């Protein structure tokens, strides 16, 4: 790689534990801030609009997450492809991959915009959204869909930087978006009484500003970014586009199928009433917050694995996985120790209604168990992601979303008559699928030959 490159870092050299922690911390900050987007939406809307607003944000977020899953899948594919080429010192390949990734994601984001704005009302109705929240759920979905090009663009920029070994600048960009989102949430929802739609406008404006700032910054630093921003670099080339599609399509389908299955399960949960639906949304948000560390470890570990596989440093990959597992299990134990005593306090941050608070302890027990499962999943899935094993990622997603999620939800919810909490257990414990697929793949050693770089 060109010696002038200043953006990014070499993850194939040096002590693994220290480098993993330093690389993960900005991931964690960015993940927490990204989670803060919708969390702030739920807190502000829940406090000023009530359960109707909370359900609207929860339902709308679930639906827009399906679109965002496409961005995450293809961005993850680009990150893996770039990281392996960074490890292999292939500067030309990095430049072409970046251009192809940007162009492809722009096209997909426009398709999502059309679907979300055109079919939003039908989707909300299909989800059996409580009647009181239908209008605000639809408004949240439509407004969020309008921001898809910015959401896709932001994911593309962050994926490129992280693939190059830079996790700090994505944190800076998402911090900008989070501050704007918080200020506009208070203005639109609390000040102008715009309801759930105001929260959606706050989110997409924040991400639009963050994306624009990121592009301007990278353009000014293009000499050290390994991308020249010339028009010809955005042309789709068969090898690079097909590689991104081959990796990204199964990953996107994995995220999308999981999102769809969660949406279907949410429709069943809505049948238990407004309080149960609101409690589900709060429990989901709490787990997303405490699970941010594991997700950050998996993302950072995946980038490290990809660079080391690209460089042929196979011996370091096994050590990376062991460190990920150790860190994840330790953090799950810490989370359990503080979450259970604080279960009602956590719920009160989002909703103060007694019927919702009644679910808090049972749902926090489920969250605690899920944290340990997530620690195992993130460690083995980092290898699946980092080596670009897209087919296995899709298989893991299918087992998670179709086999284990529905089987466990109906077993706990209907079979054991645990109601909404049983559905929450089944949805969270469906991680057993990715754990099995990722664990078998890692132990088999087949990942050692998964290089995507030409030649």
N, C-alpha and C positions, 0 to 999 in steps of 0.2 A: 504494500500500500504506500502511496505517496507520503514522503516524510513530512510534507507541509500540513498534513491533516491534523487539525487541532480539536475538532469536534469528535467526541467519543473516546473510548479507551479500549486497550487490549485486555480482554478477559481470559486470555489463555496463559498468562504468566502470573507469578506471584502467589502468596498464601491464599488459599481458597476461602477460608472462613472470613477473614477480614475483608477481602474483596467482595464476597457475597453480601455481607452486612452493609458495606458502604454503597453497593449498587442497589440493594433492596430498599434502603431508607427513603430515597427520593420516590421510588415506586410506591411505597407505603403512603407517603405524603400525598402523592397524586391520586392514589386510590381513595384515600379518605376524603380528599377534597371533591373528587368526582361523586362519591357517595353523598357528600354533603349537599350536592345539587338537589337531588330528590328528597333528601332528608329535611333540608330547610323548607322545601316546598310543603312537605307533609306537616312539619311543625307549625309553620306560619298559617297554612290553610286550616289545620286542625284547631288552632287556637282562635282564629278569627271567623272561620266558616262553620266548623263543627264536623260531625261524622260524615255528612254529605260531601263536604269538601275533601275529607281524608280518603273516603272511598273513591272519589273521582280521580284524585291524584294517583292512588294505588292502582286503579284499573287502567287509567291512561298510561301510567309508567310501564305497566306490564305489556301493554300493546306496543308502545313505541320501542320497548326493549327488543321486540322481535325484529324491527328494522335495524336497530343499533347492532344486533347480533351479526347482521351481514357485514357491517363496517368492522366489527371486532374480528370476524373470521378472516376476511381478506387482508386486514391490517396485520393480523398475527402471521398470516402466510408471508406477507412482505417482510415482516420483521425477521422471521426465520431465514428466509432466502438471503436477505442482506447480511445478517449476522454470519452465516456460513461463508459468504464471499469476503466479508471482512477478515474472518479467520484465515481464509485462503489467499489474502492479499490481492484480490481481484477488483481494482478500482473501476475499470470500465464496466464490469458487470454490476457494480453498485449503482453507478450513474443510470444505466438502462433500466434496472429494476425499479428505482425510485420514480422515473418518468412513467413507466408502464403502470405502476401502482396508483399514482395520482390520477391518471386518465381513466383507469378502470373504475376506481371508486367514485369519481364524479358521475359517470354514467349510471351506476347502480343507485346512487343517492337520489338522482332525479326520478328514477322509477319508483323508489319508496315514497317520494314526495307525492307523486300522482296517486298511488294506491291509498296512502293515508288520508289525503284530503278528499278523494273521490268516494271511498268506501267506508269512511270513519263511522258514520251513523249505523250502518248495517253491522259493522264489527261490534260496536258497543251493545247493540240489541242482541246479537248472537251470544254474547257473554252473559246474558241474563243479569245485567247490572241492575241493582235495586233502582226502582222507578224514580226515587228521589234524587239519584245521582246521575241519571242518564244524560241530561243536558250538559252538565259540567264535565263529565267524562268525555263526551264527544268533543267539546270545545278544547279540552286539554290535548286530546289526540291530534286534532286538526292543526292546532298551533305548533305542536311539537314536530309534526310532519313537515311543516314549512321550513324548519331548521335543519333538515337532514343533510343538505350539502355541506353545512358547516360542521355538523357532527362527524360526517364521514371524513371531511378534510382534516379535522383535528386528529382523529384516530390515525390517519395516514402519516401525518407529521410526527406524531409521538412514536409510531411503530418504526419509522425510519431512524429516528434518533436512538431509540432503545436498541435496535439492531446493531447500531454502530457503537454501542457501549456507553451511551449518554442517557442517564436517567434523571439528570438534574434539571435540564431545560424543560422537559415536559411538566415537571412539578411547577416551575415558574409560570408556564402558560396556563395551567389549570388553576393556579392560585389567582391569576387575573380574572378568570371566568367566575370563580367562586365568590370573590368580593363583589363583582358586578351583580351576580345572581342574588346575593344576600340583600344588597341595597335595593334592587328592583323588586324583589319579593315583598319587602316591607312597603315599598311605594305602591305597587300595583294591587297587592292583596289587602294589606292593612289600611293603606291610605286611600286608594281609589276604588276599593271594594269590587275588584275584577274577578274574584273567585279563583277557581282552578285555572282558568285561562290566563290570568295574570301571572300565576306561578310558571306556566309554560312559556309565556313571553319572556319572563326574567331569565329562564334557563337558556333559551336559544339565543337571546341577545348576548348573554355572557359568553357562550361558546363561539359565537360569530366574532366577537372582539378578540378572544383568545386565538382563534385560527388566523385572523388577519395579522395580529401582532407576530405570531409564529412565522408566517410566510415572509413578512417584511424582514424579520431578524435573520432568517436563513438566507434570504436573497442577498442581503448585505454581507453575509459571511460565506458566500457560495464558494469561494476559493478554498476554504477549509472544510466545506460540507460534502465534498465529493459529488456534487450535482451542479451542473452549469446553468440550469433554468432556461436553456435555449429551446426554441419551439420544436426543433427536430427531436429533442430528448423525450418529448411527451408522446411521440408516435408509438403506437402499439407494435411491438415486434413479436413474432410467433413464439420464439423460445421463452422469452421472459413472461409474456402474457399467459401462455399456456401453463407455465410452471406455477405462476401465482394462482391461476384458476384451479389447477389440479390440487394445490395445497389448500387454497382458500374456500373452494366450494364445499368440500366435506366439513371443514371447520365451521363455515357459516351455517351449513345444514345442521351441524351438531348444536350450535348455539340456538338456531331458530327452532329446531324440533323441541329442544328443552324449553324454550320460551313458549311455544305453542302448547306443550303439555301442561306447563304451569298455568297457562291461561285457561285451559279446559278444566283443570282442577279448581281454579279460582271460581269458575262458573258453578261448580258443585258446592263450593263453600258459600257462595252468595245465597244459596238456598236456605242456609241456617239463619239468615236475617242480617240486618244492618250492623248490629253490635259484633257479631262473629266476623263479618267481612272487614270491619274496621280493625278488630284485634288481629286478624290475619295480616293485614297490611302493616300494622305496627311491629308484629313479631318478625315479619320478613325484613323490615327495615333495620331492626336491632341486629339480626343475624348478619345482614350485609355489612354493618359497621364493624362488628367484632371479627368477621371473617376477612376483613380487608388485609390483615397481616398475611394470612395464608395465600390469598390471591396475589399479593405483592411478591411473596417468596416464589410462587409458581412462575410468575411473569419474569422475574429477575433470573431465576434458575433456568428457565427456558432459553433466555438470551445467552446465558453463560454456556449452557450445553451446546447451543447452535454454533457459537464461535469455536468452541473446543473440538466439536466434531468436524467443522470445516477445516480446522488446522491439523486434524489428525491426532489431537491430544486426548485419546480415548481414556487413558488412565485417570484423568481428572474428573471425568463425568461421574463415575461411581462415587467419588468423594463428595461431589456437589450434592448428589441425591441424599447421601447420609447426613450431611449438614442440614439440608432442608428438612428432613424428617425430624432430626433432633430439635431444631429451633421450633418447628411447628407444634410438636407434642408438648414442649415446655410452655409455650404460649397458650395452648389450649387449657392446660392445668391452671395457669394464672387467671385466664378469663372465667373459668368455672368458679374460682374462689370468690370473685367479686360480683359476678352476675346474679347468682342465686339469691344472696341476701338483698340485692338491690332491684329485684324484679319489678316491684310496683313503681319504684322511682323511675326506672327506665321507661315504663309504659306511660307514666304521667307526662313525660316530655312530649309525647305525641297526642295523647288523648286522656282527658280527666273523667270521662263518663264511667260510672260504677260498673255498668254492664260490660264494658270493654276491659276494665282493670281486673275483673274476675278471672280472666283468662291468663293473667300475667305469669304466675308461678309455673303452671303446667307448660307454657310455651317456652319459658326460660330453661326448663329442664331439657327440653328437646334441643334448644340452641346449644346447651353445654355439650351434649353428646355429639351433635353435629360438628362442633369445633374439632374434636378429636378425629372424626372421620375426614374432615377437610384437610387436616394436617397430613394424613397419609396420602390422600388423593393428590394434593398439590406437589408432593415430593416425586411421586412416580409419573404424574402427568407432565412434569417439566421435561422428562425425557421424550415422551410422546410428541410434545409440542416442539421441543428444540431440534429434534431430528426430522421434523416434517412428515411424521407418520400420519398423514391425513386420513387414510382409510381406518386406522385404528381409533383415531379421534372421533370419527363418525360412528364407529361401532360402539364406543364408550357412550356417546351421546344417545344413541338409540336404546342401549340398555338402561341408561339413566331415565330417559323420558318416557319410553314406551313400556318396557318390561317392568322395571322395579318401581317406578313412580306410581303407575296405575295399580299394580298388584298390591303394593304396600299401602297406598292410600285407601283402597277399598277394604283391605284386610283390617287396618287399624280403625278407619272411619266407620265402616258398616259392620264388618265381621265382629270386631271387638266393641262396637258401639261407643267409640270414643269421640264421635262427632267431628267438629271442626279441628280439634286438637289432634285427632287421629289422622286427618288429612294432612295436617302440618307435619306430623311425624313421618308419614309416608313420603311427602315431597322432599324433606330434608335427607332422609335416610336412603334415598335413591342414589346417593353418591357411591353406593356399593358397586354400581356398574363400572364407573371409571376407575375405581380402586382395583377391581379385578383385572380389567384390561391393561391398565398401566403397569400393575404389579407383575403380571405374567410377561409383558413385553420387556420390562427392565430385567427381570431375572433370566429371561431367555438369552440375552446378549445380542439379539438380532439388530439392535439399534447401532451397533458398532460400525456398520458399513453404510449407514444412511447419509450419504453426502449428495447435496444438490448442485454443487458447483460444476460447471463444465470442465471436462478433462480430469 
